[in-house]
Amino acid sequence: MSKKFTSEEIINSLEGVRRAEPAPFLHTRVMARLERQQSSPEIAIYRLITRPAFAVAVASLLILLNGYLIVNREQLSPAPDDVSQVVAMEYAQQNHSNPYELNETP
């Protein structure tokens, strides 16, 4: 069975309570660990990537590259019509007969 405590007993139970104190040098150890973590390469890269200036620079670079590729699209790849014409001419030169000509033989 549970024992019922009076309010006086409950209040008196707090008489011997002291303030909690941390272990010696706790603050020093915590600060040393934080400094170690902040000097790691992963944190340095994360800090660089999360800067707004870096994000704007990367977005600008991608937009400029995309614009350059769109404007110079014709210069970067050969025109498909030119290639097909060259292939057709080479085929015609190799095969002297053209199946699309209407040469009817009697």
C-alpha positions in Angstrom: 0.0 0.0 0.0 1.1 3.5 -0.6 1.8 5.8 2.3 0.2 9.2 2.3 2.5 12.0 3.0 1.4 15.2 4.7 2.3 18.5 3.2 4.7 19.2 6.1 6.7 16.1 5.4 6.9 17.0 1.7 8.1 20.5 2.4 10.7 19.2 5.0 12.0 16.7 2.4 13.5 19.6 0.5 15.6 20.9 3.4 18.8 18.9 2.5 18.6 19.7 -1.3 21.6 21.5 -2.7 22.1 23.1 -6.1 23.4 20.7 -8.7 27.0 21.4 -9.8 28.7 20.2 -13.0 31.7 18.0 -13.1 35.0 19.8 -12.9 36.2 21.3 -16.2 32.9 20.5 -18.0 32.8 23.8 -19.7 36.3 23.5 -20.9 35.7 20.0 -22.4 32.5 21.2 -24.1 34.2 24.2 -25.6 37.2 22.1 -26.8 34.8 19.6 -28.5 32.9 22.5 -30.2 36.1 24.0 -31.5 37.3 20.6 -32.9 34.0 20.1 -34.7 34.0 23.6 -36.2 37.5 23.2 -37.6 36.6 20.0 -39.5 36.6 20.2 -43.3 33.0 19.0 -43.5 31.8 22.0 -41.5 33.9 24.4 -43.6 32.4 23.1 -46.8 28.9 23.3 -45.3 29.5 26.9 -44.3 30.6 27.8 -47.8 27.7 26.1 -49.5 25.1 27.6 -47.3 26.1 31.2 -47.9 23.7 33.1 -50.0 26.5 34.7 -52.1 27.7 31.2 -53.1 24.2 30.1 -54.0 23.7 33.3 -56.2 27.1 32.7 -57.8 26.3 29.1 -58.7 22.8 30.0 -60.0 24.3 32.9 -62.1 26.9 30.6 -63.5 24.3 28.0 -64.5 22.1 30.6 -66.2 25.1 32.0 -68.1 26.2 28.6 -69.2 22.7 27.7 -70.3 22.3 30.9 -72.3 25.7 30.4 -74.0 24.7 26.8 -75.0 21.3 28.0 -76.4 22.9 30.8 -78.4 25.7 28.7 -79.8 23.6 25.6 -80.4 24.0 25.8 -84.1 27.8 26.2 -84.0 28.3 23.3 -81.5 26.6 20.6 -83.5 26.5 20.0 -87.2 23.2 20.6 -88.9 21.4 17.4 -89.5 20.3 18.4 -93.0 24.0 18.9 -94.1 24.9 15.5 -92.8 22.0 13.7 -94.4 22.8 15.4 -97.8 26.4 14.3 -97.6 25.4 10.7 -96.8 22.9 10.7 -99.6 25.5 12.0 -102.1 28.0 9.4 -101.0 25.5 6.6 -101.3 24.5 7.8 -104.8 28.1 7.9 -105.9 28.7 4.3 -104.7 25.5 2.9 -106.2 25.1 4.2 -109.7 21.5 3.3 -109.8 19.1 5.4 -107.9 16.0 3.4 -106.7 13.9 6.6 -106.6 14.5 7.5 -110.3 11.7 6.6 -112.6 13.8 4.8 -115.2 11.5 2.4 -116.9 13.2 -0.2 -118.9 11.1 -1.7 -121.8 
